[in-house]
Amino acid sequence: MGSKVTPHKVILDESEMPTSWYNIQADLPEPVDPPLSPMTKEPAGPEDFIPLFPMELIKQEMSQERYIEIPDEVQHVYKLFRPTPLQRAYRLEKELDTPAKIFYKNESVSPAGSHKPNTAIPQAYYNKMEGVKRICTETGAGQWGSALSLGCKFFGIELEVYMVKVSFEQKPYRRAMMEVWGAKVHASPTDETESGRAVLAEDPNCPGSLGIAISEAVEMALKRDDTKYSLGSVLNHVCMHQTIVGLEAKAQLEKVDEYPDVVIGCVGGGSNFAGISFPFAKDKFDGKDIRIIAVEPLSCPTLTQGKYEYDCGDEAGLAPIVMMYTLGHKFVPSPIHAGGLRYHGASPLVSKLVHDGYMEAVAYPQTQVFEAAMTFARTEGLIIAPETSHAVKCAIDEALKCKESGESKTILFNLSGHGLLDLRGYDEYLAGNLVD
């Protein structure tokens, strides 16, 4: 194994694409605490989710089955871009002069440019199967909104998106992507919902937050019988849909006789991190020696500085209450460019695994992650999303530790999206105007 050279890209054939998602709930050493109804504060049942989600997604949310089959129609759409490549960062390794091997799963090759279609496509499909005509959702930086716009277009569903105002203003071309695929986009908070009007009454210049945008989308979904709500992160079924990333990565690493010592992903709500890490977390439960690291912004340090407690998923308290690491559902983060990581809470599953010591978390300031992104762009050639830059920063740090110790560890991270619509952030970094 020592002298062999792995290829720059490890490719799976379409016939090798996973046909089931992995549901980590089947293997948790301890189950997660149940969600609570926002009305009664008692454990929530399916009836509490029915106004928001189609029944098949509710079943997946609560399922204890280890593998859940991916419908043929979803697999067919997935094959527009899946399986995605696993790439070896040879040029980055050389730049760092590290004995470490750095691999990244390149999810930027999807039509929306990120990992988000992995759940947007099945969510649109399950809504279509239950006769839903219209979906409301929120989006931070726009990756989720654009991905769901794509999914809804494929399955003939109307979509209304509440986009966090600061991202609406920072990233106009994300809005344009959503509109190209047929969605209607609002800068949140708006004056069209009770939730939005309440926020604007307190602060007319509020930059918005994911918590506020979720409240607006949930409120609109609850008002209409033909409308459901869709969430791009945090929930169990969303994390499960993303595990196709880690399942493919495992198969690709096996092809080159490799296994990661360290698995890394950035965390906002937790979906791309769950996607890359959960299939490897199962191995850790079984005794495998592997570190799994969640990386977040220092300006929104949910896992590293938040409290592990029950909290609302949205600002107005309309959505189910879940046990998670949280900064408080009224928290409005600073307007950093990594808009997809500006969420006050984190996935209950990710939170549980961090809390119980199976995963660890680190936080970095904005300037350091952009510096890492510049290094990656100037070695590997890819301009990556500010969110992904957090994972790259951590991968670089871990590789430099190997340089100091002389160990040759295998590092895997999820490249969750490209940064071609985030160039304003790079522009500000290059001009020296980016602040922490």
N, C-alpha and C positions, 0 to 999 in steps of 0.2 A: 504493500500500500504506500510505502514511503516515497518511492521514485515515480509513481504514476502521475500523469498530468491530467487534470480534469478540464473539460472543454469550457470555453467562455460562456456558453449557453447550454443548459440541459433542457431538452424539449420532450414533452410527452405527445404522443399521437392522440388525435381526437378519440380514438377507441379506448385510450387509457384514462380518459377523464373520469373522475369519481362519479358514480351514479347515485350515491347517497350522501347526505350531510351527517356529520358526527354530532351527537347530542351529549355534551359532557355531563348533563344532569344524571345520566345513568351510572356514572362512575365517581361522582363526588364523594370524598370520604365522609362529609357531613352535608346534608341538604341545605339549600339556601332558605332563609326565613321567607314565609309567604308574603305576597303583596297584600296591602290592606285597601279596603274600599275607602275612597275619599269622603263618602257620605257617612258610613257607620263606624269607620276605623276598625272594623272587624276583618278577619282574613277574607280576601276577595275570592269570589267564585266566578265561573264562566259568565254569569249574568252581568257582572260588573264590567266585563270587557266587550260584551255583545254590541253595545252602541258604537264602539270604536273600531273593532276588527272583525274580519270574516271568521267563521267558526274554525276553519282548518288552521289558521294561525293561532287561535286561542288554544286549540289542542296541542299544537307544537310548543307553545309557551309553557305548558304544564306537563308535557310528555316526559316519561322516564325511559323511553325506548332509546337504545344506544345509537341506532342508525335509522334515519328517515329518508325514504326514497325520494329522489329528485324527479318530478314529473317529466314525461317525455317532452312536452311543449316547452318547459323551462330549459331542459338540456339542449333543445334545438336552438334556442336563442343564445344560450351560453356559448355555443360553438362559433358564434360570430367572433369571439375573442379568447375563449378558453380552449385548451389549457394555456395558461400564461407561462412565459419562460422563467426559469431559475437561472440567475446569472452569477458568475464568479467575478468579483471586483479586483481583478489582477492589478490594474493600474493604481487603484487606491492602496492596495497592499504595498506596492512598490514605493509609492509616495510616502507612506507611513514607515517604511522599512521595518515591517512587522513580520514575524513568523506565522501570525494568525492567517487563517483562510476565511475570507469574508464572502458570503453568498447573500444575494437578495432576490426576493420573489417580486417580479416586476408587474404589479397590478395597474401600471399607468397605461397599458396597451388597450384597455377597454375603450369603447366609443366615447364614454363620458370622461375618460382620463383618470379614473380612480377605481378602487375596489368596490364602490357603492352599488354598481349594477348587480353584484352577486346576491344581494337581498332585494333590490328594487324590482328585479324581473320576477322572482317568485311571488313577492307581495302583490304586484299588479295582476299576476296570473290568478292567485287565489281569490282576489276581489272579483275579477272577471267571472270566475266559475260560480260565484254566488250572486251574480247579477248586479253588482255595484256599478253605478253609472259615474260616480264622481268621488275623488279623494282629495282631502286637505292634508297638507304637511307643512313642516318648517324646514329651514335650512340655515346653516351657519355661513360657511364660506361659499356654499353653492354646489359642492360636490354631490351631496345627497339630493338636492332639488333637481339638478341636471340629470342624475341617474334615474330618479323616479319619473321625470318627464319622459325619458327614453322608454322606460318600462311601460308607462301608461299609453304612450303612442303605439307601441307594439300590440297592446291588448285593447285598444279602443276605449280608454277611460279618460274622462276630463280630470285635470289636475289644477289645484289652486295652491300656491306656495307662499308662505310667510317667511321672507328672508330677513335675517338680522340686519337692521338698518346700516350699521357701520360697514358690513360686507356688501350690502346693496350698493353703497357708495364707492367702496374700494375696488369692487370687482364687477364692473358693468358687463363684462363679456360672459360671466357666469349667468347673469340674468338673460343675456341674449341667447345663450345655449338653451336655456329652459324654454324661452319663447319660440325658438326654432322648432323645438319638439312639441310645441302646442300648449305649454302651461301658461297660466296667468300668475304673475309674480307681484307681491306687495312688499314694500319696505316696512318691516315690523319694528316698533309698535305702530299700528294703524288706528284710525278713528272709526273703523268699521266694526269693531268688536267691543264688547263691554270690557274685556281684559285690557285691550290696547288703550281704550279711552281712560281707564283708571290709571294706567302708567303715565300717560301723557299729561294727565291732570296734575300729577306730582312733579313730573320733569318733562316739560315740552321738548327738551333737547336730548332726551334719552337715546343713547346709541343702540339700544336694544340688547337682547341676550337670547340664547336658545330657550331658556325657561319661559320668557315672555312670548316668543314666537310659537312655542308648543302650546301655550295657553290659548292663543288666538286660533290656531289650527284645530285644537280639540273642541273649542267652543263652537266653531263653525260646523264641525262634524256632528256634534250633538244636536244641532238645531234642525238638521235635515235628514229625513229617512233614507234618501237616496245616496247619502254621503258617508264614507268611512274615513278614518284617520290612519295615517301610515307614519311609522317612525324608522329612522335610518340607523339607529344605534341603540345601545343600552339594553333593550329587551332580550330575553332568552332566545326567542325564535330568530331574531336578527343576528345575534352572535352565532347561532347554529348555521344559518345560511352562509356565513363567511368562512366556515371551516373548510370549504372546498379549497381555500388558499393553502392551509396547512396540510391537508390531505395530499394535494398535488406536490407540495414541497417535499413531503416525506418520500413520496414515490420517486421524485427526481433525485433526491440525495442518495437513495438506495441504488439508483442506476450508476452512480459514481462512487459507491462504497463509502459514503460519508454519513455522519450523524452530528448534529450541532451540540456543542458544549454550552452555547448561549443562544437564546432566542429573544429577539427584541422587536417591539412595536410601539408606535406612538399611541397615546390614549387621550381621547376627548370623552366620548361616551363609552368607548371600548370595543367597537365592532371589528376594526381591522386587526387590532391586537389579539382579540379572541380568535379571529380567523386563523392567524398564523400560529398561535400558541396552544390552543385547546387540544389539537391532536397530539402535541408533544407533552402537554400536562398529564394526559392519560398515562404516558410512559413514566412520568415522574411519580404518579400515584403508585405505579407498579415497582418503584425502586430505582429507576434510572437516575443517574447523576447528571442533572441538567439545570442550568439557571435560566429563569424566564423573567425578563425585565420590561416593565411598563414605563414609558417615558412621557412626561407631561410638561407643559410650560410653567415656569416659576410664577407667572402672573395669574395662573388658574390651577393651583396645586392641590387638586382634589384628593388624590391618593396619598400624597406625602404630607399634607397639612390639614386635610378635612377630618370630620368626625365620622365614625362608623355607626350610623343610626338610621332609624326610619325617617324619611323625608319625602316631600312631594317632588315629582319629576318635573313640574312646571311652576311658573311664578304664581299663578292664580289658584293653584291647588285643585284643579279639575281632574287631573289624571290620577291613576292609582298610586298609592304611597308605597315605597319600596325601601328595603334595608340596603344601604349602600354607603360608600364614602361620599360625603357631601360638604360643600362650603355654605350650604343654606340656600333654599330655593329663591330667596330674594337677592342673591348675589349677582351683581352685574360686573363682569370682568373688564379689564382694560382692553382697548381696541387693538390688540396685537394682530399681526397678519395671519397667524395660524388660526383662522376663524373656526375651523372644524374642531379645535381643541378647547373652545371657550364654553364648556358646559359645567354647571355647578356640581353635578353628580357623576357617577360612573356606574357602569353595568353592575347589577347585583352579583352576577356570577364572577366577574373580574374582582369586584370588591371583596367578596368572600374568600377568594383564593389568595389575594394579597393579605387580607386580615389574618388568615390561617397559616401564612408563611410559605405557601407553595410558589408564590410569585413575589417579586420585589418591585419597588417603584423609585424612580429618580425624577428630578425636575431641573430644567435648564432655563436661563434667561434668553430672550429673543436674539440678542446679538450673537451669542455663542452658536445658536443653531443655524443662523444664516452664514456664519463663518464656516461651519461644517458643510452646509449646502454648496458654498462656493468651492470648497475643496473637492467635493464630489463631482460638481459640474466640470471642474478643470482637470479631473482625472478620468472619470467614467463617461463624461460628455453629456449626462442627463441633467436638465434643470428640473429640480424636484419641488413638490409642494412644500410650503413652510411647515405643514404638519409632519410630513415624512422626514423633514430635516432634523426633527427631534430624535428619531430612530437612528439616523446617520450619525449624529453627534455621539450618541451612546455607543454605537458600533465602533466609531473611531477611538473613543476612550478605552473600550475593552481591548481593541487591537493594540493600543499603545501600552496597556498593562502587560500584554503578551511580549511586547518588545523589551520591557523592563525585566520581566521574569525569564524570558527565553523560551516560554511555553508556546507550543503551536496548537492553539485552540481553533475550533471551527465555529464561526459566528454566522448566524442567520438573522436577517431582518426583513421586514415587510416594506417594500417601496410602495406605499399605498396610493400614490398619485403623482402626476407631473405638475410642474409649476409654470406652465406656459401662459396661464391666465392669472398668475400671481407675480408678474414681473414688476409691478409697482413696488412691492416689498424689496425685491432685489435692487431696483432703482434707488430706493431710499437708503439701502445698505451701502451701495457703491458711492453714494453722495455723502455718506457719513451722517445721515439724518436719523438713522434708526436708533431708538432708545429702548431700554429695558423697563 
